């Protein structure tokens, strides 16, 4: 069980579920016109995905610059989402 966590598999599962969620919500909105428009959640979703990727890099022992890249990308996505919502 410890190796399963150490190699980042739980994060891979969470990333796959997040991608599936994005596809389902976007598909539902495009088919029906109801639900959450993709522009309303994709910035927040991108920020979360970048944080999960940074965590995965940290857990699996990737080089520190990868952690920094994903953390910076999460910040950019978060600030873009905040800017869009601020209006």
N, C-alpha and C positions, 0 to 999 in steps of 0.2 A: 504494500500500500504506500509506503514511504517513497518508493521509486516512482510510482505513478504520479505523485505530487512533484517530485524532484525533476521529472522530465517535462513538466508543464502540461500534461494531458488535461487536467481540469480546466485550464485556461483555454486550451484548444476547443474543448466542449462548449465553454461559455462563448467563445468567438463564433463557433458554428451556429449556436442557438441565436446569437445576436444577428448574424447574417440572415438566418431563416426568418426571424422576426421582421427585419427590414424588408425582405422580399414579400412576406405575407401582407404586412400593413400597406406597403406601396401598391401591391397588386390589388388589394381590396379597394383602396382609394381610387385607383385608375379604372377599375371595373364598375364601381357603383357610384363614385363621386361622394361617398360618405366616409366617415372616419377621419383620421388625422392626415392632413396633407404632408407629403414627404418633406417639404421645406420647413415644416414645424418641428421635425424631430431629427433630421439627419445630422445637423451640427452637433447636437447633444450626443447622438449615437457615435459619431466620429470621435468625439472627445473620449467617450468611454472605451471605444475600441483601442485608441492609442494608449490609454492608461493600462488596459489589459495586456497590450503588446509590451509595454515597458515592464510590467510585472513579470511577464513570461521571460523576457530577456534577463531580468534579475534572478529569477528562480533557476533558470537553466545555465547560468554562468556565462552569458554572452558578454562581450566586451562592453565596458561602461559607456562608450560613445553611443551605442545602440539604445541604451536606456535613456540617455540624454536626448537623443533624436526623437524618440517616441514621447517623452515628457514635453518637449518643446512643441511637437505637433499637437498634443492634447491641449496645450495652452492656446495655441493658435485657433484650433477648432472651437474651444470654449469661448474665446474672446469674439470670434466671428458670430457665434450663436448669440452671445450677449448683445452684440451690436445690432443684430437683426431684430431681436426681441425688444430692444430699448425704445424703438419708435412708437 
